Amino acid sequence: MATATRGAGGRTGAGPAERTADPPGTRPGRRRTTDRAYYWMLLPAVVLFFVFHTLPVLQGIFYSFTDSPGYGDYSWVGLSNYAALVTDDRIRSAYLFTFGFAAVSTVLVNALALALAVGLNGRIAFRRTLRGLYFVPNVLAILVIGYVFQYLFSTSLPAIATALGVDRLSTSILADPALAWVGIVVLAVWQATAFNIIIYLAGLQTVDPDLYEAAAIDGASPWRRFWSITFPLIAGFFTINMVLALKTFLQVFDHVVAMTDGGPGTATESVALVIYRGGFQGGEYGYQIANAVVFMIVIMVFAVVQLRVLQRREVDA
């Protein structure tokens, strides 16, 4: 704890531990001020964020307490919309599908992307060409490749399965309520892996090659080098990929529209699709806005918890 000292004139001042050096170019003892130019530079972004993001969110929260159909008159209903969400089987089914899809896709995307990034970071032939090819899915529109995958699962795969005598796949899996989600996961993983590869490659570039040489001299196996050197040193990039992937997959919409449009029945309806259909096409604007508010809070909570857990793991590693 710092102790007060008494100067030559008898004035009490801060101890040595509390005194800090004056910044270069400032007079001793004069308080440093921030240039107002920084505030003027930030002001447009703050205003735009408030007008186009914060204000609509606040407006949406207000409408969640009404029975608004999205147009015309409406009445204040209090918490009725939120209470109805709890007992709505369609909402519950959409949440179960969305979280199951997001969990499976997040794990598969990160496992596949990390394995491919390690391979593309090695000394292999055509390394730069392969990196470019693996990034192609990320620049394609999801709706476009979604219709391509729909054709493959509806026509090509049943034809191949029939020729091979695999009866379970002789019909389109997209028409099977128990398997339709698999087709959506395949599309999502194929399209999203490219972006995660880029982030993992950036992380692998930060690992000092001398560490691998020292480990090789000590006789460490490739798996031991990956688990003891590579993975701990890119833990921060792993955290970023996991959080971004889960957040993205929880908001799945395009994949479902292109592949199954929520079917068969409502087997693959995501929360985002239910909000869109009910809010903009079904006259349930106020009700689905309440659903959107709940979903936003759920995503924020999951992101914070996931970030805290993975950051704690980074420290332990």
C-alpha positions in Angstrom: 0.0 0.0 0.0 1.4 3.4 -0.9 2.2 5.8 1.9 1.8 9.6 1.9 5.1 11.6 2.0 5.6 15.2 3.2 7.6 17.6 0.9 10.0 20.3 1.8 7.3 22.9 2.1 5.2 20.7 4.5 2.6 19.8 1.8 1.3 16.2 1.8 1.7 14.4 -1.6 1.5 11.0 -3.3 4.1 8.4 -2.6 6.6 7.1 -5.1 4.3 4.3 -6.1 1.5 6.7 -7.0 3.5 9.1 -9.1 3.5 8.5 -12.8 5.7 10.0 -15.5 4.3 12.9 -17.5 3.7 12.0 -21.2 6.3 13.4 -23.6 5.5 16.9 -24.9 3.4 17.8 -21.8 4.3 20.1 -19.0 5.0 18.5 -15.6 1.8 18.2 -13.6 -0.5 19.2 -16.4 -3.5 16.8 -17.0 -3.4 15.2 -20.5 -6.6 15.7 -22.5 -8.0 13.7 -25.4 -8.1 15.4 -28.8 -11.7 16.2 -29.7 -11.1 15.0 -33.2 -11.4 11.4 -32.0 -14.9 12.1 -30.7 -16.0 13.7 -33.9 -14.7 10.7 -35.9 -16.7 8.3 -33.7 -19.9 10.4 -33.6 -21.3 9.4 -37.1 -20.9 5.7 -36.4 -22.6 6.1 -33.0 -25.5 8.0 -34.5 -26.0 5.5 -37.3 -25.8 2.6 -34.9 -28.5 4.1 -32.7 -30.8 5.1 -35.6 -30.6 1.8 -37.6 -30.0 -0.7 -34.8 -30.8 0.4 -31.3 -34.0 2.4 -32.1 -35.5 -0.5 -34.2 -34.7 -2.9 -31.4 -36.4 -0.7 -28.8 -39.4 -0.3 -31.2 -39.6 -4.1 -31.6 -39.5 -4.7 -27.9 -42.5 -2.3 -27.6 -44.5 -4.1 -30.3 -43.8 -7.4 -28.5 -46.2 -6.3 -25.8 -49.0 -5.7 -28.4 -51.2 -7.8 -30.7 -50.1 -5.9 -33.8 -50.5 -7.8 -37.1 -47.8 -5.6 -38.6 -50.2 -2.9 -39.9 -53.2 -0.9 -38.7 -54.5 -0.7 -35.1 -53.2 -2.7 -32.2 -53.9 -3.2 -28.5 -51.6 -3.5 -25.5 -51.6 -7.2 -24.3 -48.8 -7.0 -21.7 -46.9 -10.3 -21.3 -49.5 -12.4 -23.1 -47.3 -13.0 -26.1 -44.4 -14.2 -23.9 -46.7 -16.5 -21.9 -48.1 -18.0 -25.1 -44.6 -18.8 -26.4 -44.1 -21.2 -23.5 -47.0 -23.4 -24.5 -46.7 -23.2 -28.3 -45.6 -26.7 -29.6 -44.5 -25.2 -32.9 -42.1 -22.7 -31.2 -40.7 -25.5 -29.0 -40.1 -27.7 -32.0 -38.4 -24.9 -33.8 -36.0 -24.2 -30.9 -35.2 -27.9 -30.6 -34.4 -28.2 -34.3 -32.3 -24.9 -34.3 -30.2 -25.8 -31.3 -29.6 -29.4 -32.4 -28.7 -28.2 -35.9 -26.4 -25.5 -34.5 -24.6 -27.8 -32.0 -23.9 -30.5 -34.6 -22.9 -28.1 -37.3 -20.6 -26.1 -35.0 -18.7 -29.2 -33.9 -18.4 -30.6 -37.4 -17.3 -27.3 -39.0 -14.6 -26.7 -36.5 -13.2 -30.2 -36.5 -13.2 -30.3 -40.3 -11.8 -26.8 -40.7 -9.0 -27.4 -38.2 -7.9 -30.6 -39.8 -7.9 -29.1 -43.3 -6.1 -26.0 -42.0 -3.3 -28.1 -40.5 -3.0 -30.0 -43.8 -2.9 -26.8 -45.9 -0.3 -25.3 -43.5 2.1 -28.1 -44.2 4.7 -28.3 -46.9 2.6 -29.8 -49.6 2.5 -29.3 -53.4 0.0 -26.8 -54.8 -0.6 -25.4 -51.3 -1.7 -22.0 -52.5 -3.9 -23.4 -55.2 -5.6 -25.7 -52.7 -6.1 -22.8 -50.3 -7.9 -20.9 -53.0 -10.1 -23.9 -54.0 -11.1 -24.6 -50.4 -12.2 -20.9 -50.1 -14.6 -21.1 -53.1 -17.7 -22.3 -51.1 -17.5 -19.2 -48.9 -18.1 -16.8 -51.9 -21.1 -18.7 -53.3 -24.6 -17.6 -52.4 -26.2 -20.1 -50.0 -29.5 -20.1 -51.9 -27.7 -21.0 -55.1 -25.7 -23.9 -53.7 -28.7 -24.9 -51.6 -30.7 -25.6 -54.7 -27.8 -27.6 -56.1 -27.6 -29.7 -52.9 -31.3 -30.1 -53.0 -31.1 -31.7 -56.5 -28.2 -33.9 -55.4 -30.2 -35.2 -52.3 -33.5 -35.5 -54.2 -32.3 -37.0 -57.5 -28.6 -38.1 -57.6 -28.3 -39.7 -54.2 -31.5 -41.8 -54.5 -30.3 -43.0 -58.0 -26.9 -44.0 -56.6 -28.4 -45.7 -53.6 -30.9 -47.6 -55.7 -28.1 -48.8 -58.0 -26.1 -49.9 -54.9 -29.1 -51.6 -53.3 -29.3 -49.2 -50.3 -33.0 -49.1 -49.7 -32.8 -46.5 -46.8 -31.4 -43.9 -49.2 -33.4 -44.9 -52.3 -35.8 -42.0 -51.7 -34.9 -38.4 -51.0 -33.8 -37.8 -47.4 -35.2 -34.3 -47.6 -38.7 -35.9 -47.7 -38.0 -38.0 -44.6 -38.8 -36.1 -41.3 -36.1 -38.1 -39.5 -33.3 -37.4 -42.0 -34.1 -34.1 -43.6 -31.9 -32.2 -41.0 -28.9 -34.2 -42.2 -29.0 -32.7 -45.6 -29.2 -29.2 -44.2 -26.2 -30.0 -41.9 -24.2 -31.2 -44.9 -24.8 -28.0 -46.8 -24.1 -25.8 -43.8 -20.8 -27.6 -43.0 -19.7 -27.6 -46.6 -20.3 -23.9 -47.0 -19.1 -22.6 -43.6 -15.8 -24.7 -43.4 -14.0 -22.3 -45.8 -14.3 -19.3 -43.6 -13.1 -21.2 -40.5 -10.1 -22.6 -42.4 -9.0 -19.0 -43.1 -9.1 -18.1 -39.4 -7.3 -21.3 -38.4 -4.6 -20.7 -41.0 -4.1 -17.2 -39.6 -3.6 -18.8 -36.2 -1.2 -21.4 -37.4 1.0 -18.7 -39.0 1.7 -17.4 -35.5 3.2 -20.6 -34.2 7.0 -20.5 -34.1 8.4 -23.3 -36.3 11.4 -23.7 -33.9 9.0 -25.3 -31.4 8.2 -28.1 -33.8 11.8 -28.7 -34.5 12.6 -28.8 -30.8 9.7 -31.2 -30.2 10.8 -33.4 -33.2 14.3 -33.6 -31.7 12.8 -34.7 -28.4 11.0 -37.5 -30.3 7.4 -36.1 -30.0 4.9 -37.8 -32.3 2.9 -35.6 -34.8 -0.2 -36.0 -32.6 1.7 -35.0 -29.5 3.1 -31.9 -31.3 -0.4 -30.9 -32.3 -2.0 -31.4 -28.9 0.9 -29.9 -26.9 2.0 -27.1 -29.2 -0.4 -26.3 -32.0 -3.7 -26.4 -30.3 -2.7 -24.5 -27.1 -1.1 -21.7 -29.2 -4.1 -21.3 -31.4 -6.7 -21.6 -28.6 -7.8 -18.0 -29.1 -8.6 -18.6 -32.8 -10.5 -21.8 -31.7 -12.6 -19.7 -29.4 -13.4 -17.1 -32.1 -14.4 -19.8 -34.6 -16.6 -21.7 -32.0 -18.4 -18.5 -31.0 -18.9 -17.2 -34.5 -20.0 -20.6 -35.8 -22.6 -21.2 -33.1 -24.0 -17.7 -33.5 -24.3 -18.1 -37.2 -25.9 -21.5 -37.1 -28.4 -20.4 -34.5 -29.7 -17.9 -37.0 -30.0 -20.5 -39.8 -32.5 -19.4 -42.5 -31.2 -19.6 -46.1 -30.1 -23.2 -45.8 -33.6 -24.3 -44.6 -35.4 -22.3 -47.3 -33.3 -23.7 -50.1 -33.3 -27.3 -49.0 -36.6 -28.1 -47.4 -38.5 -24.8 -46.8 -39.1 -26.1 -43.3 -40.5 -29.4 -44.3 -41.5 -32.2 -44.3 -44.4 -30.6 -42.3 -42.6 -28.5 -39.7 -39.7 -31.0 -39.1 -36.9 -28.5 -40.2 -38.5 -25.2 -39.3 -35.8 -23.0 -37.6 -36.7 -20.2 -35.2 -35.7 -17.6 -37.8 -38.0 -19.2 -40.4 -40.9 -19.3 -37.9 -40.4 -15.6 -37.0 -40.3 -14.7 -40.7 -43.4 -16.6 -41.7 -45.5 -15.7 -38.7 -44.4 -12.1 -38.4 -44.4 -11.1 -42.1 -46.8 -13.6 -43.7 -49.1 -14.8 -40.9 -50.3 -11.6 -39.2 -48.5 -12.5 -36.0 -46.2 -9.5 -35.9 -46.5 -8.8 -32.2 -46.3 -12.4 -31.2 -43.3 -13.2 -33.4 -41.6 -10.0 -32.3 -41.8 -11.4 -28.7 -40.3 -14.6 -30.0 -37.5 -12.7 -31.7 -36.8 -10.8 -28.4 -36.6 -14.1 -26.5 -34.4 -15.6 -29.2 -32.1 -12.6 -29.2 -31.6 -12.9 -25.4 -31.0 -16.7 -25.7 -28.3 -16.1 -28.3 -26.6 -13.4 -26.2 -26.6 -15.6 -23.2 -25.2 -18.6 -25.1 -22.5 -16.4 -26.7 -21.4 -15.0 -23.3 -21.3 -18.4 -21.6 -19.5 -20.0 -24.5 -16.9 -17.2 -24.6 -16.3 -17.4 -20.8 -15.9 -21.2 -20.9 -13.6 -21.2 -23.9 -11.5 -18.3 -22.5 -11.1 -20.1 -19.2 -9.9 -23.1 -21.2 -7.3 -20.9 -23.0 -5.8 -19.9 -19.6 -5.7 -23.6 -18.5 -4.0 -24.6 -21.8 
